[in-house]
């Protein structure tokens, strides 16, 4: 538990329930290789953390700005998207504590970033359960909401779906379409896989715990697809 004490110092939060903190870092794949260890993976915490994160960010934006709903929704999307969360997860060194299978440990890039983003949401869920709303709200504002001014001052709040639509219409006069190809998991913790197509060509694929998140990830992958736009 010494390493987790180091992590607590990193985030400046001292957990009452150390087992709850440990659960934050347990990926489902790790359970499959350590079934006798009596561990619980972090997906339920991730589910809770996702909801808490959205509420805190929504409340934060609402309290500071009186702007059209669509504009505020775009700002929120930019703050809570997977790419944003994985970057913050790396800053607080979540990667150093993750427990994943040997196969998952070899993954890099977007696959690893998704695990990190999910663990960050699990951490939010754990802080909420252990410390309450005020502490988790302070944590989210410090580690996520601080980027809002930067987002508003630039064009970062235009999410990947909007950027892809603009580029696709400019180059091909086509609007991207999204197709959900799989939906797995229990109702409280769905995983969606979505394809984005431009015309009849598959431009990208994304995965997330909501269709919206999976679509944004698919659009982001499409934007990086040189075969489509070059």
C-alpha positions as YAML, in Angstrom:
chain: A
units: angstrom
residues:
- id: 1
  name: UNK
  ca: [0.00, 0.00, 0.00]
- id: 2
  name: UNK
  ca: [3.08, 2.25, 0.20]
- id: 3
  name: UNK
  ca: [2.85, 3.10, -3.49]
- id: 4
  name: UNK
  ca: [-0.76, 4.16, -3.09]
- id: 5
  name: UNK
  ca: [0.28, 6.45, -0.24]
- id: 6
  name: UNK
  ca: [2.63, 8.07, -2.74]
- id: 7
  name: UNK
  ca: [-0.28, 8.51, -5.14]
- id: 8
  name: UNK
  ca: [-2.42, 10.05, -2.38]
- id: 9
  name: UNK
  ca: [0.31, 12.62, -1.86]
- id: 10
  name: UNK
  ca: [0.36, 13.27, -5.61]
- id: 11
  name: UNK
  ca: [-3.35, 14.13, -5.66]
- id: 12
  name: UNK
  ca: [-3.35, 15.62, -2.13]
- id: 13
  name: UNK
  ca: [-6.23, 13.41, -0.98]
- id: 14
  name: UNK
  ca: [-5.97, 10.91, 1.87]
- id: 15
  name: UNK
  ca: [-8.44, 8.07, 1.36]
- id: 16
  name: UNK
  ca: [-10.34, 6.62, 4.29]
- id: 17
  name: UNK
  ca: [-11.00, 3.39, 2.35]
- id: 18
  name: UNK
  ca: [-7.69, 2.25, 0.90]
- id: 19
  name: UNK
  ca: [-9.33, -0.74, -0.84]
- id: 20
  name: UNK
  ca: [-11.55, 1.67, -2.76]
- id: 21
  name: UNK
  ca: [-8.48, 3.54, -3.98]
- id: 22
  name: UNK
  ca: [-6.80, 0.30, -5.00]
- id: 23
  name: UNK
  ca: [-9.89, -0.67, -7.02]
- id: 24
  name: UNK
  ca: [-9.42, 2.46, -9.16]
- id: 25
  name: UNK
  ca: [-6.39, 0.90, -10.83]
- id: 26
  name: UNK
  ca: [-7.74, -2.62, -11.41]
- id: 27
  name: UNK
  ca: [-8.61, -3.18, -15.07]
- id: 28
  name: UNK
  ca: [-11.02, -5.98, -15.98]
- id: 29
  name: UNK
  ca: [-8.26, -7.81, -17.88]
- id: 30
  name: UNK
  ca: [-6.19, -8.06, -14.68]
- id: 31
  name: UNK
  ca: [-9.03, -9.86, -12.90]
- id: 32
  name: UNK
  ca: [-9.05, -12.50, -15.64]
- id: 33
  name: UNK
  ca: [-5.45, -13.41, -14.81]
- id: 34
  name: UNK
  ca: [-5.85, -13.12, -11.01]
- id: 35
  name: UNK
  ca: [-9.25, -14.66, -10.32]
- id: 36
  name: UNK
  ca: [-8.26, -15.97, -6.89]
- id: 37
  name: UNK
  ca: [-7.07, -12.58, -5.63]
- id: 38
  name: UNK
  ca: [-10.56, -11.44, -4.61]
- id: 39
  name: UNK
  ca: [-10.20, -8.12, -6.45]
- id: 40
  name: UNK
  ca: [-12.92, -6.00, -8.06]
- id: 41
  name: UNK
  ca: [-12.31, -4.14, -11.33]
- id: 42
  name: UNK
  ca: [-12.89, -0.41, -11.69]
- id: 43
  name: UNK
  ca: [-15.81, -0.33, -14.15]
- id: 44
  name: UNK
  ca: [-18.54, 0.44, -11.60]
- id: 45
  name: UNK
  ca: [-16.43, 3.29, -10.23]
- id: 46
  name: UNK
  ca: [-15.90, 4.49, -13.79]
- id: 47
  name: UNK
  ca: [-19.67, 4.52, -14.36]
- id: 48
  name: UNK
  ca: [-20.19, 6.62, -11.24]
- id: 49
  name: UNK
  ca: [-17.25, 8.90, -11.96]
- id: 50
  name: UNK
  ca: [-18.50, 9.65, -15.46]
- id: 51
  name: UNK
  ca: [-21.78, 10.94, -14.04]
- id: 52
  name: UNK
  ca: [-20.10, 12.94, -11.26]
- id: 53
  name: UNK
  ca: [-17.64, 14.48, -13.73]
- id: 54
  name: UNK
  ca: [-20.41, 15.60, -16.07]
- id: 55
  name: UNK
  ca: [-22.45, 17.07, -13.22]
- id: 56
  name: UNK
  ca: [-19.53, 19.04, -11.75]
- id: 57
  name: UNK
  ca: [-18.42, 20.38, -15.13]
- id: 58
  name: UNK
  ca: [-22.00, 21.28, -16.08]
- id: 59
  name: UNK
  ca: [-22.50, 23.07, -12.78]
- id: 60
  name: UNK
  ca: [-19.16, 24.88, -13.17]
- id: 61
  name: UNK
  ca: [-19.93, 26.13, -16.68]
- id: 62
  name: UNK
  ca: [-23.51, 27.07, -15.74]
- id: 63
  name: UNK
  ca: [-22.33, 29.12, -12.76]
- id: 64
  name: UNK
  ca: [-19.73, 31.06, -14.77]
- id: 65
  name: UNK
  ca: [-21.39, 31.63, -18.15]
- id: 66
  name: UNK
  ca: [-24.79, 32.56, -19.54]
- id: 67
  name: UNK
  ca: [-24.41, 31.25, -23.07]
- id: 68
  name: UNK
  ca: [-26.52, 29.20, -25.52]
- id: 69
  name: UNK
  ca: [-27.00, 25.58, -24.51]
- id: 70
  name: UNK
  ca: [-25.24, 24.24, -27.63]
- id: 71
  name: UNK
  ca: [-22.14, 26.32, -26.99]
- id: 72
  name: UNK
  ca: [-21.90, 25.26, -23.35]
- id: 73
  name: UNK
  ca: [-22.43, 21.63, -24.35]
- id: 74
  name: UNK
  ca: [-19.49, 21.90, -26.76]
- id: 75
  name: UNK
  ca: [-17.28, 23.30, -24.03]
- id: 76
  name: UNK
  ca: [-18.27, 20.48, -21.71]
- id: 77
  name: UNK
  ca: [-17.58, 17.88, -24.41]
- id: 78
  name: UNK
  ca: [-14.10, 19.29, -24.94]
- id: 79
  name: UNK
  ca: [-13.36, 19.11, -21.21]
- id: 80
  name: UNK
  ca: [-14.64, 15.56, -20.54]
- id: 81
  name: UNK
  ca: [-13.60, 13.82, -23.77]
- id: 82
  name: UNK
  ca: [-11.28, 10.85, -23.45]
- id: 83
  name: UNK
  ca: [-8.26, 12.65, -24.83]
- id: 84
  name: UNK
  ca: [-8.57, 15.34, -22.16]
- id: 85
  name: UNK
  ca: [-8.98, 12.80, -19.36]
- id: 86
  name: UNK
  ca: [-6.06, 10.62, -20.46]
- id: 87
  name: UNK
  ca: [-3.76, 13.65, -20.50]
- id: 88
  name: UNK
  ca: [-4.73, 14.52, -16.95]
- id: 89
  name: UNK
  ca: [-4.37, 10.88, -15.91]
- id: 90
  name: UNK
  ca: [-0.78, 10.94, -17.13]
- id: 91
  name: UNK
  ca: [-0.07, 14.16, -15.24]
- id: 92
  name: UNK
  ca: [-1.03, 12.58, -11.92]
- id: 93
  name: UNK
  ca: [0.81, 9.36, -12.87]
- id: 94
  name: UNK
  ca: [-2.16, 6.96, -12.94]
- id: 95
  name: UNK
  ca: [-0.21, 4.95, -15.51]
- id: 96
  name: UNK
  ca: [2.35, 4.00, -12.85]
- id: 97
  name: UNK
  ca: [-0.27, 2.17, -10.76]
- id: 98
  name: UNK
  ca: [-2.49, 0.46, -13.34]
- id: 99
  name: UNK
  ca: [-3.03, -3.29, -12.98]
- id: 100
  name: UNK
  ca: [-3.75, -4.80, -16.41]
- id: 101
  name: UNK
  ca: [-3.24, -8.15, -18.08]
- id: 102
  name: UNK
  ca: [0.04, -8.99, -19.78]
- id: 103
  name: UNK
  ca: [-1.68, -8.52, -23.13]
- id: 104
  name: UNK
  ca: [-3.13, -5.12, -22.25]
- id: 105
  name: UNK
  ca: [0.24, -4.02, -20.85]
- id: 106
  name: UNK
  ca: [1.64, -4.20, -24.38]
- id: 107
  name: UNK
  ca: [-0.95, -1.80, -25.76]
- id: 108
  name: UNK
  ca: [0.07, 1.76, -26.46]
- id: 109
  name: UNK
  ca: [-1.49, 4.78, -28.13]
- id: 110
  name: UNK
  ca: [-5.27, 5.10, -28.21]
- id: 111
  name: UNK
  ca: [-5.92, 1.75, -26.52]
- id: 112
  name: UNK
  ca: [-3.79, 2.74, -23.54]
- id: 113
  name: UNK
  ca: [-5.27, 6.24, -23.48]
- id: 114
  name: UNK
  ca: [-8.77, 4.78, -23.23]
- id: 115
  name: UNK
  ca: [-7.77, 2.70, -20.20]
- id: 116
  name: UNK
  ca: [-6.21, 5.79, -18.61]
- id: 117
  name: UNK
  ca: [-9.30, 7.93, -19.27]
- id: 118
  name: UNK
  ca: [-11.53, 5.26, -17.77]
- id: 119
  name: UNK
  ca: [-9.28, 4.96, -14.70]
- id: 120
  name: UNK
  ca: [-9.44, 8.74, -14.25]
- id: 121
  name: UNK
  ca: [-13.24, 8.52, -14.20]
- id: 122
  name: UNK
  ca: [-12.97, 5.63, -11.73]
- id: 123
  name: UNK
  ca: [-10.79, 7.82, -9.52]
- id: 124
  name: UNK
  ca: [-13.45, 10.53, -9.58]
- id: 125
  name: UNK
  ca: [-16.05, 7.96, -8.56]
- id: 126
  name: UNK
  ca: [-13.86, 6.74, -5.72]
- id: 127
  name: UNK
  ca: [-13.14, 10.26, -4.44]
- id: 128
  name: UNK
  ca: [-16.86, 11.01, -4.47]
- id: 129
  name: UNK
  ca: [-17.69, 7.89, -2.44]
- id: 130
  name: UNK
  ca: [-14.84, 8.34, 0.01]
- id: 131
  name: UNK
  ca: [-14.66, 12.11, 0.41]
- id: 132
  name: UNK
  ca: [-17.98, 13.54, -0.73]
- id: 133
  name: UNK
  ca: [-19.13, 16.04, -3.32]
- id: 134
  name: UNK
  ca: [-17.15, 19.10, -2.19]
- id: 135
  name: UNK
  ca: [-13.77, 17.34, -2.33]
- id: 136
  name: UNK
  ca: [-14.43, 15.64, -5.68]
- id: 137
  name: UNK
  ca: [-15.73, 18.92, -7.10]
- id: 138
  name: UNK
  ca: [-12.53, 20.69, -6.03]
- id: 139
  name: UNK
  ca: [-10.48, 17.87, -7.59]
- id: 140
  name: UNK
  ca: [-12.34, 18.10, -10.92]
- id: 141
  name: UNK
  ca: [-12.10, 21.88, -11.09]
- id: 142
  name: UNK
  ca: [-8.37, 21.73, -10.34]
- id: 143
  name: UNK
  ca: [-7.59, 18.93, -12.79]
- id: 144
  name: UNK
  ca: [-10.16, 19.41, -15.58]
- id: 145
  name: UNK
  ca: [-12.13, 22.66, -15.45]
- id: 146
  name: UNK
  ca: [-8.97, 24.79, -15.34]
- id: 147
  name: UNK
  ca: [-8.71, 24.34, -19.12]
- id: 148
  name: UNK
  ca: [-12.01, 26.03, -19.87]
- id: 149
  name: UNK
  ca: [-10.65, 29.51, -20.54]
- id: 150
  name: UNK
  ca: [-8.11, 28.10, -22.97]
- id: 151
  name: UNK
  ca: [-10.82, 26.16, -24.75]
- id: 152
  name: UNK
  ca: [-13.11, 29.18, -25.05]
- id: 153
  name: UNK
  ca: [-10.32, 31.45, -26.28]
- id: 154
  name: UNK
  ca: [-9.48, 29.05, -29.10]
- id: 155
  name: UNK
  ca: [-11.44, 26.62, -31.20]
- id: 156
  name: UNK
  ca: [-10.69, 23.51, -29.15]
- id: 157
  name: UNK
  ca: [-14.30, 23.31, -27.98]
- id: 158
  name: UNK
  ca: [-15.31, 22.34, -31.51]
- id: 159
  name: UNK
  ca: [-15.24, 18.60, -31.01]
- id: 160
  name: UNK
  ca: [-13.87, 16.04, -33.41]
- id: 161
  name: UNK
  ca: [-17.31, 15.34, -34.91]
- id: 162
  name: UNK
  ca: [-17.73, 18.98, -35.90]
- id: 163
  name: UNK
  ca: [-14.22, 19.19, -37.31]
- id: 164
  name: UNK
  ca: [-14.72, 16.00, -39.30]
- id: 165
  name: UNK
  ca: [-18.02, 17.21, -40.71]
- id: 166
  name: UNK
  ca: [-16.46, 20.50, -41.83]
- id: 167
  name: UNK
  ca: [-13.51, 18.76, -43.47]
- id: 168
  name: UNK
  ca: [-15.63, 16.08, -45.12]
- id: 169
  name: UNK
  ca: [-18.06, 18.60, -46.58]
- id: 170
  name: UNK
  ca: [-15.20, 20.78, -47.78]
- id: 171
  name: UNK
  ca: [-13.30, 17.96, -49.51]
- id: 172
  name: UNK
  ca: [-16.05, 15.55, -50.59]
- id: 173
  name: UNK
  ca: [-19.35, 17.44, -50.16]
- id: 174
  name: UNK
  ca: [-20.40, 14.55, -47.91]
- id: 175
  name: UNK
  ca: [-21.65, 14.43, -44.33]
- id: 176
  name: UNK
  ca: [-20.09, 11.66, -42.18]
- id: 177
  name: UNK
  ca: [-22.44, 8.97, -40.90]
- id: 178
  name: UNK
  ca: [-22.07, 6.96, -37.69]
- id: 179
  name: UNK
  ca: [-22.96, 3.30, -37.25]
- id: 180
  name: UNK
  ca: [-23.04, 1.47, -33.92]
- id: 181
  name: UNK
  ca: [-21.57, -1.96, -34.66]
- id: 182
  name: UNK
  ca: [-21.60, -3.41, -31.15]
- id: 183
  name: UNK
  ca: [-23.12, -2.77, -27.75]
- id: 184
  name: UNK
  ca: [-21.88, -4.93, -24.89]
- id: 185
  name: UNK
  ca: [-22.03, -5.06, -21.13]
- id: 186
  name: UNK
  ca: [-24.77, -4.62, -18.52]
- id: 187
  name: UNK
  ca: [-27.13, -1.66, -18.65]
- id: 188
  name: UNK
  ca: [-25.18, 0.27, -16.03]
- id: 189
  name: UNK
  ca: [-21.87, -0.13, -17.87]
- id: 190
  name: UNK
  ca: [-22.38, -0.35, -21.62]
- id: 191
  name: UNK
  ca: [-19.50, -0.35, -24.08]
- id: 192
  name: UNK
  ca: [-20.24, 0.92, -27.58]
- id: 193
  name: UNK
  ca: [-18.18, 0.48, -30.74]
- id: 194
  name: UNK
  ca: [-19.00, 2.92, -33.53]
- id: 195
  name: UNK
  ca: [-17.81, 3.25, -37.13]
- id: 196
  name: UNK
  ca: [-17.78, 6.57, -38.95]
- id: 197
  name: UNK
  ca: [-18.17, 6.47, -42.73]
- id: 198
  name: UNK
  ca: [-17.63, 9.07, -45.40]
- id: 199
  name: UNK
  ca: [-19.67, 7.91, -48.34]
- id: 200
  name: UNK
  ca: [-19.19, 4.14, -48.38]
- id: 201
  name: UNK
  ca: [-15.68, 4.23, -46.89]
- id: 202
  name: UNK
  ca: [-14.95, 3.48, -43.25]
- id: 203
  name: UNK
  ca: [-12.93, 6.45, -41.98]
- id: 204
  name: UNK
  ca: [-12.53, 5.59, -38.30]
- id: 205
  name: UNK
  ca: [-13.64, 3.48, -35.36]
- id: 206
  name: UNK
  ca: [-14.24, 4.46, -31.75]
- id: 207
  name: UNK
  ca: [-15.13, 2.86, -28.43]
- id: 208
  name: UNK
  ca: [-16.70, 4.44, -25.37]
- id: 209
  name: UNK
  ca: [-19.18, 4.02, -22.55]
- id: 210
  name: UNK
  ca: [-21.73, 6.09, -24.46]
- id: 211
  name: UNK
  ca: [-22.55, 6.35, -28.15]
- id: 212
  name: UNK
  ca: [-21.55, 10.01, -28.08]
- id: 213
  name: UNK
  ca: [-18.09, 9.25, -26.69]
- id: 214
  name: UNK
  ca: [-17.59, 6.40, -29.17]
- id: 215
  name: UNK
  ca: [-18.60, 8.70, -32.04]
- id: 216
  name: UNK
  ca: [-16.16, 11.40, -30.92]
- id: 217
  name: UNK
  ca: [-13.34, 8.86, -30.71]
- id: 218
  name: UNK
  ca: [-14.24, 7.51, -34.16]
- id: 219
  name: UNK
  ca: [-14.25, 11.03, -35.58]
- id: 220
  name: UNK
  ca: [-10.87, 11.73, -34.00]
- id: 221
  name: UNK
  ca: [-9.43, 8.61, -35.59]
- id: 222
  name: UNK
  ca: [-10.90, 9.63, -38.95]
- id: 223
  name: UNK
  ca: [-9.23, 13.04, -38.73]
- id: 224
  name: UNK
  ca: [-5.90, 11.25, -38.45]
- id: 225
  name: UNK
  ca: [-6.65, 8.86, -41.32]
- id: 226
  name: UNK
  ca: [-4.25, 9.96, -44.06]
- id: 227
  name: UNK
  ca: [-5.75, 7.51, -46.53]
- id: 228
  name: UNK
  ca: [-9.02, 9.41, -46.40]
- id: 229
  name: UNK
  ca: [-7.89, 13.02, -46.61]
- id: 230
  name: UNK
  ca: [-4.49, 12.91, -48.35]
...
